[in-house]
Amino acid sequence: MRRRLVLTNEAARHPFRRSLPPPVTQSRSRRDDDQDIRLFVVSFTAFFICFYTFLF
C-alpha cells in the first residue's frame, strides 16, 4: 500500500474532509497580528505626513 505525501486528517469523517490537510495551528496568527499592527502604524504615519504637507 502506498502512502500519500499529504497527511490526512483522520478525525474527519467525510471523504472530502479526509482529503484536506490538517487545520493550521495558532502559531501563524501571532505573526499575522504583528504584521497587521505594523501595517496600521505605517499607513497612519503615511496619512499623517501627507495631510501635514498639504496643510502647510
N, C-alpha and C positions, 0 to 999 in steps of 0.2 A: 504494500500500500504506500502511495506517495503522499507526502505531507505538503500542504500549501506553504508558500512563502509568507503569506499574510496570516497572522494569528487570528483565530476566530474568537468570538465571544460565546463561550459555552453556556452562559446564563440565559442567553436569548433563546426563546422557544420557536419563533417563526423562522423559516428557512432564509428569508431575505435578511432578517436582522442578524442571523448567524454569520452571513457572508460579510457583514460590515466589520471594520476594525473595532477594537475596544474603545470605549469613550476616552476622551482626553482628560488627563489629570489636571488638578488645580494649580500646578506649578507654573503653567504658562500665563495664567490670569494675572499673576503678580507683575510680570514683565509688561503685560498689556496695560495695566493700570498706571505703571510708571511712564509709559510712552504717552498715554492719554493726558496725564498731568503735564508732561513736558511739552506736548503739542499745544495745550491750552495756554501755558505760560509764553511760549514763543508767539502764538497768534495774538495774545493780548498785548505783548510788548510791541509787535509789529503794528498793530492797530493804533496804539498809543503814540508811537513815533510818527506814523503817517498823519494822524489827527493833529498832533502838536506842530508838525511842519506846515500844514495847511493853515493853521490858526495864525502863525506868525510868519 
